[in-house]
Amino acid sequence: MRTKLLYAFTTLIMVLPLLTLSQTPVLGTAANFVLFSTNGAVTNSGISHLTGNVGTNNGLSTGFGNIDGVMHDNDGATAQCATDLLLAYNQLDSAIPTFFPAPLLGNGQVLNAGVYFISAATVLNGNLTLDAQNNPNAVFIVQIEAAFSSNANAAVLLTNGAQACNVFWKIEGLVSLSAGTSMKGTIIAHNAAINMNTNNTLEGRALSTTGAVSVDGVLSYTPIGCGSPVLNGPTAPVLGTAACYALFSGSGPVMNDGITYVTGDVGTNSGLTTGFNAVNVTGTIHSQPDTSTAQAASDLMVAYDYLNVLTEDIKLLYPAAFGNDLVLTPHTYLLDAATVFTNTLYLNAQGNSDAVFVIKINGALSTSTYANVILTNGAQSKNVYWKIEGATSISDYSSFKGTIIGNNGAVDFSTGVVLDGRAFSTTGALTTTAITATMPAGCVPLGLNGPTANSERIAVYPNPFEATLTIQWNQQHDEKSTLSLYDVLGRLVMHAVLAQEENTIPAGHLPAGVYFYKIMSEDKIIQTGKLVSKP
C-alpha cells in the first residue's frame, strides 16, 4: 500500500509541471495593449515610452505623448479587449497552483516554471529570477490574492530561456511599483488600480479589469515571442537608379560648403552641383544634368508617389515633441504637421533585419543639435524611409539614418552631420556644410539590352522588354529563388520561381509602363531594380 501511495505521489509531482504549461492564458486582442483598463481612467505624467496600444473601455486616456501604438478610448477595439481580458483573467484565476511561496518575493530568490499562489499582500524586494531551465515554453503564473507592491529598484530577471511573454501576474488588489522597478510579464489587476512610478520598466502589459491605470515616466513595451507576429513593416519603395545617389535634387541646386565626404553619387536634374571635391566623393559628381540625373529624377518621383499613398499604421499625435527617446518598431507612421525632432529616436527592428520603417511627415522637419537616430535589434538604414512634405533642416552634429525624400522643399545639413542614408528633394535646393554622407546598400545598375556586368549576381534583361524577360544568374543560383514584379502603385503583377540558371519568363501580357522587380532567396531580398515595358 505504501508503495502504491509513493508511486501515485511521484506521478503527481511529475505531471504537475505539465499541467502548468497547459494553463497558459489566451490574451486575444488584449495582447495588443500595453496599458488598458476595462473600467477606469488611464493616465500618464512625465515622459513615458510605450510600445503597444493604450486605452480604456470606460473612461479617458490622458497625458500621453507620442507612443508606438494606437490610442483607443471607448471604441470597438476596447470593447473586444475588455471581453478578452476577462477571459484571460478567468483562465489565470482557475489555474491549479503548484507552489505556495511566502508573501515576500525576491532577495535573490529563483523560481522555476509553475503556478505560484500567495494568499496575502505581497512585496517584491531586490531580485527575483525566473528560470526556464532551457525550456523557452516554460510558463510562470503568479496568483496573488491581495495587493502587490515593489520596493525601489526591485527587479524580475529572466534566465535560461525564460520569456516575458510567458510570465503572468494575477493580482486581486492594488498594484504599486516603486521607482526604478523592473518587471517582466503581463500584469492583470482584478477590480483594482495599477500605479507605475518613475523609471519603472515593464516588458509586458499592465491591464486592469476595473481600476485606474496610471504611469509616470516609465518604459513599457509589449513582449515579443510566444507566437506573436513578426513585424516586417510596409513594403519598401523601389528607388531605382536614385538608389545610387547619396545626395540628389530633382529640381534645384545641390551645393556644398566645407570639407564634405560622400559615398554615392551627387547631382541634380535641374540646376548645378557645386562645392564638392572629387577627392572626397566616392561616386560620380554630376555637375550638370545628364541622362543619369534624368532617370534618377523619374525614379525618385515613382518612389515618392508610392510613399505618398501608403496608409499609416500609427499616427504620432505630437509632432512638435518627436524624438525624446521615443522607440518605434517596423510600421508606417504619420506625423500630421511640422515636426521637431529633439534628442534621440530609436528604431527597433525586434531582430528582423529586413524590417522596414516609413515615417511620413505632413510638414517641415527640423532637428535639435546632436539629434540622433539609433538603430537597434537588426534595424538597417537601407530600410528606413522619411517622406517629408516641406523643408528639411538637420542641425549641427546630428546623426541621421535612412533615406529622406523631401517634396517641394529644401534640404539642409548643417556642420558635422553624419548621414547614413540618402537625401533627396523632388523640388528644392540641397545644401551641405562639412558633413559625412554614406549611401547604404541598394544601388543596382541595370542592363539595357543584354546581361549586366559580371560583378552583379543576377542579370535581368532586356530593358525595356516586350514579350519576355530573361533572368540569368552570374553566380551559383538557388533553385527556390523567386522574382516578384510590381507596378508603380506597389501592386504585385507577376511572380515566378527562378529554378534555372537562365530563366525566360513570358511578360507580353503586361501593359506598357514602369515596373519594379524584387528577387528573393531564402526569404531575403538579394536584388531589386526597375524595368520598362514597351508599348
N, C-alpha and C positions, 0 to 999 in steps of 0.2 A: 504493500500500500504506500509506504513512504517513498519507494522507488517511483511509483506512478505519479505521486504528487510532485516529486522533484522534476520528473520529465515534463509534466504539464507546466510547471512554473518556468522551467528553462525555455520551453517552446514559446510561452507567452512573452518572455523577455526578448526572444529573438524576433518575434513578429511585431512587437510594438513599434520599432523604428520604421518598419514597412508601412504600418498603418499611418504613422506620422506623415510620411511622404505623400500618401494618398489624400491628405486633408488640405492640400494647397487650395486656397480660395480662388475663385474666378472673379476678377475685378470688373470685367466688362469695360464699359466706357469710362468708369471711374479711373482706370489706368491712365487716361489721358490728362488727368488733372493733377497738378502738384499741390494746390490748395483748394479745398472745397468744403462747403457746409450745406447740408440739406435744408437747414432752417437756422439761419443766423448770418450776421454780417461777416464779411471777410475784409480785413483792413491791413494796411501797411503804413509804416512810418520809417524814415531813413531811406537809404538806397539799398534796395534788395535786388538780388539777381536770381531770376526764376526761369526755369525751363519746364514748360508744361502749361496746361490751361489753368485758369484761375476763375472761380465763380461761386455763386450761391443760388439755390433754388427758391429761397425766400429771404430776401434782404438785398443789400447792396455791397458791391466790392469797391473800395475807395482807397485812395492814397498811393496807388501803384504807378510806377514809371513804365519805361519800356520793358516788356517781358518777352521771352522767347516762347510765346504761346498766344492763345486767344482768350480774351476776357468774355465771360458768359455770366449774365445775371437773368434769372427767371425766364429761361427760354427752353426750347425743346431739348437742347443738349444737357441742361442742368436737370430737367425732369427725368431724363433717362439715367443720368449719373446718380441721382437720388435713389432710383429703383435698384440700380446695380450695386450701389454702396450698401444698401440694406441687405441684399442677398449675400454680399461678401461678409458683412458683419455676422449674419446668422451662421454662415459656414464656420467662421472663426470661433464663434461662441459655442458651437456644438462639437468642436474638435476635442478628441479624447486626450486628456492630459497624461503625460508620461513622466514628468518630473515636477517636483514641488519645492523650489528653492525658497530661501529666506527673502524678505522684502528689501534687502539691501543688495543691489547688483553692482558688479564692478570690482574695484580694488584688485585688479589682476585676474579676476575670475575668467575661466574658459568654459564655454558651453558647446556641446555637440548638438547635432540636429535633433529636434524633438518638439513636443508641445509642453510648455512650462506654465504652471498655474500658480499664481500668487494671490492670496485672499485679502491682503491688506495693502494700504498705501505704500508705494514703492519708490525708492530713491536710487538713482544711478550715480555712482561716485567713482572717479578715476576711470580706468579702462576695463571694458567688458569685451572679451574676444569671442567671436562666433566661429567655430572651427568646423568646416565641412568635411574634413578628413579625406580630401581629394575627391569628393563627390560633388560636382557642380550642380546637381539637382537636389542637394540637401536643403530641407525646409526647416525654418525656425519660426515657431509661433509662441508668442508670449502673451498669456492671458492674465491681465491684472484687474482684479475686481474692485479697485478703488482708484484713487488719484495716482498719477505718475509724475515725478519731478526729477530733475538732474541738478547736481552741483556744478559750479563753474568749471569749464574745461573738461568735463566728463566726455568720454568717447566710447562709441561702439566700433570695434575693429573687426574686419573680416579676414580670415586666413584659410589657406589650403583649399581654395576654390569656392569659398562661400560667396554668394552674390546678394546684393541688396534687394534684388527683385524677388528673392525667396525668403525675405525676412518680414514678419508681420507682428504688429503690436496691437492687441485689442484691449483698450483701456475703458474701464467703467467709471470714469471720473475725470477731473481736470488734468490736462497735460500742461506742464510748465517747465520749459527748458531754460536753464540759466545761461548767462553769457558764455560764449566760447564752446558750447556743447557741440559735439559732432555725432550725429545719429545716422543709422542705416536702417532702411526698411520702410514699409508702409504703416503709418500710424492711423488707426481708426478709433476715435473717441466717441463713445456712445452717450448721448444726452449730456454732453459736457464740452467745455471750451478747450481750445488749444492756443497756448501762448508761446511764441518763439522769440527769443531775445537777440541782442546784438551779437554778431559774429557766430551765430548758430550756422551749422552746415548740416543739411539733410539730403542724403542720397536716397530718395524715396518720395513719400507723399504725406501730407497732413490733412486728414479728412475727418469731418465730424458729422454724425447723423443729426444731431441737434445741438447747436452751440456755436458761438463766435470763434472765428479763426483769426488771430492777429499775429503779425510778424513785424520785426523791427531790424532792418539792416541785416538780412540773412542771405545765405546762398542755399538754394534748394532746387533740386532737379530730379525729374523722374528717372528711375534707373533703366538701363538697357539690359538686354539678355532675356532669358526665360521665354523665348518666343516672341518678344516684341519686334515690330517690323524694323528692318534696316532702313535708315533714312538715306535715300540716294539724291534727294533734291530734284530739281527740274532737269530736263534735257538741256545740255549746254548749247548756246548758239554756235553756228558754224561761222568762223571768221574768214574762211577762205584765204586769199593772199594777204589780207590785212594782218593775219597772224604772224607774218614775217616782219612786221613793223613794231618797234618799241614806242615810237612817237610819230603821230600822224594826224593831219587835219584834212578833211575832205574839201574844205574851202576856207583858207586862212593861212597867214604866215606861221612858220614854225621857227622860233628864234631862241638862241641861247646866249647867256652871258656867263663868263667864268669858265672854269675847267669842269666840264661835264663828261662823264663816262657812260657810254651807251653800248649795250649788246642788243643788236637788232637794227633794222633799217630805220631811217629817219626821213620824213618828207611830207609834202603837201600836194594836193591836186589842183590848187588854185592859190598862187602866191609864191613866195620864195622861202627857202630854208637857209638860214644864216646863223653864223656864230659857232658852228660845231667844227671841231678839229678832227680830221680823219684819223689822226694817230690815236685818238681816244674813242673811236667808234668802231666796234666790231660788227660790221654790216655796211650797207650802202647808204651814203648820204645823197638823197635825190634833191639836188639844189633847185631844180625846176621840175614842173610837172612833166611826166612821161607816161609811157604805156603802163608801167608798173603802178604808178600812183592812180591812174585812171581805173585800173582794175581793183585796186585796194579801196578806192572811194566807193565803187559799186558794191563790193563785198561788205564794206562797213555798213552801208545802208540796209543791206539784207539782214545783217546781224542786229542792227538797231530795230528794224521793223519786227523781227521775231521777239526781241525782249519787250518791245512796247506793248504787244498784245498778250504777253504772258500773264496769266492770272496769279495774283499773290495768294500765298497760303496764310500769311500772318501780316497784319498791319501793326506797325510800331507807332504807338499813339502820340509820342512826344519827340518829334524830330529835332527840336532845339536842345534836347538832352541826350543825344545819341552818343554812344561810347560809354564812358564812365564805368568801365569793366564789364559791360554787357557781354553775355555769352550767347552766340547764335549757332544753330545747328543747320544741317542742309535743308533749305527751304527757299521759296521766293518771298521776299519781304517787300513791303511798301511803306515808305515814309511820304506822306501826302502834303508836304510843304518844304520850304527851305530848311536845310538840315545843318546843324552844327555838331561836329564830331570832336569830342573832348576826351583826352587821355587815351584809354585803351579799349579796343574791341577784340574779343576772342571769337574765332571761328573754329568750332569743334566738329570734326568730321566723324566722331564716335567710332574711329577705327576703320572707316571706309575711305580709302584713298581716292576713289573715283567720285566721291560725293561732290555735288555742285551747289554753290551758293549764288543766288541772284539778289541784289539789293537795288530796288527801284526807288528813285527819289524824284518827286514831282516838284522840283525847285532846285535852287543852287545848293552846292555842298561846300562848306568851309571847315577847316580843322584848327584846333589849337596847335601851338608849337609842341613838338615832341609827341604828337599823336601817333598811335602805334596800333597796327593791325597784327595780331598774333595768331598764327595757325597752329592748331593743336590736334592731336589724335589722328594724324594722317591727312589733314587738310592740305591742299596744294594750291599755290597761287594760280596755276593754269585753270583751275576750276572755280575761280571767283570772278564774278562779273558785277560791275556797277553801272547802272543806266541812270544818267543824271540829266534832268530837263533844265538846263541853265548852266551858269558858270561853275567851275570847279577851282577851288583855291586850297592847295595843300601847303600848310605853313612850315616854317623853318624846322629842319631836323626831324621831320616826321618820317615814319617807316610805313609804307603803304603796300598792300598786297592786292593783286588782281588786275583785271582789265577794266579800265574806265572808258565808257562810251558816253561822252557828253554830247547833248543835242542842242544846237543853236546857242552855244555858249563857249566862252574862252576857257582854257585850261591852263592853270599857272602853278608851277612848282617852285617854291622858294628855296633859299640856300640850305644845302645839306640834306635835302630829301633823298631817301632811298626808296626807289620804286621797284618792287619785284612783280612785274606785270607789264601792262601796256597802257598808254594814254592816247585816246582818240577823241577828236571832236568832229562831228559831222559838218558843222559850220562854225568856225571861230578860231581865233589865234591860239597857238600853243606856245607857252614860254617856259623856259627852264633857267635856273640860276645855280650853277655849280652843284648838280645833282648826280646821282648814280641810278641809271635805269637799266634793268636786265629783263629782257623778253623771256618769258617762260616757254616751255616746250609747246609745240603746236604748229610750227612753220613747216609746211609740206609743199614744196614746189610741185606743180602739176605738169605732166607731159601733155603735149598738144596733139600729136598725130601718131606717136609710137610709144614704146616703153620709155619710162623715165630713167634717170641716171642710175648706175649700178649701186650707188650709195643708198638709194631708197629700198626699203624692204619689199614693197609691192608696187607694181606698175598698173595704172588704171588708164586705159586709152580705148578708142580715140577721144579726144576732147577738143571741139564739140563732137558729139556722137549722133548717130541716126538709128540704124536698125539694131545694132548690137553694142555691147560693152565687153571689153576684154580685161580680165583681172589676172595679172601674171606675177607670180612670186619670184623675187630675185634671190631669196634665201630659202632655207628649209621651211616648208609650209605645214600648217596644222589642218588636218582634214575636217575638223569641226568648226573652222572659222566661218564667219558669215559677213555678208555685205548687206547693209541697210541704206536705202536711198530715201531722202526726204525732200519735199518741195519747200518753197520759200516760207510757207506758213508752219513748217515743222511737222507736217503730216507724213507718215510713213507711206510711200507709194510703191516700194519694191523691197523684197527681202529674198536673199539667195544664199545657199550654202556653197562655200568655195572648197570643194572636195579635191580639186586637181591643182597641179602646179600652174596650169594655164586654163582659165575658165572663160567661156564665151557665153554671155547672158543676153537673151532677147530683150530689147528695150524699145522696139519700134512703137509700142503702144503708148509710150509716154508723150504727152503734149510738149510742144516746144517751150523752152524756158530754162530757168536756172534750178539746179538740184544740188544737194549736198550729200555726200556719202560718208559712211562710217563703217570701218572694217574692225570686227571684234574677234578675239581669240581668247579662250579660257576666261570669258566674262570681263575682259579688259579691252579698252579701245587701243588699237595699235596703229591706226592711220585714219585721218579724215581729209576731206578735200571738197572742192567744188567742181561740178560738171555742168556742161551746157548741152541741151538737146536742140538739134537743128529743126527748123520748121519743116 
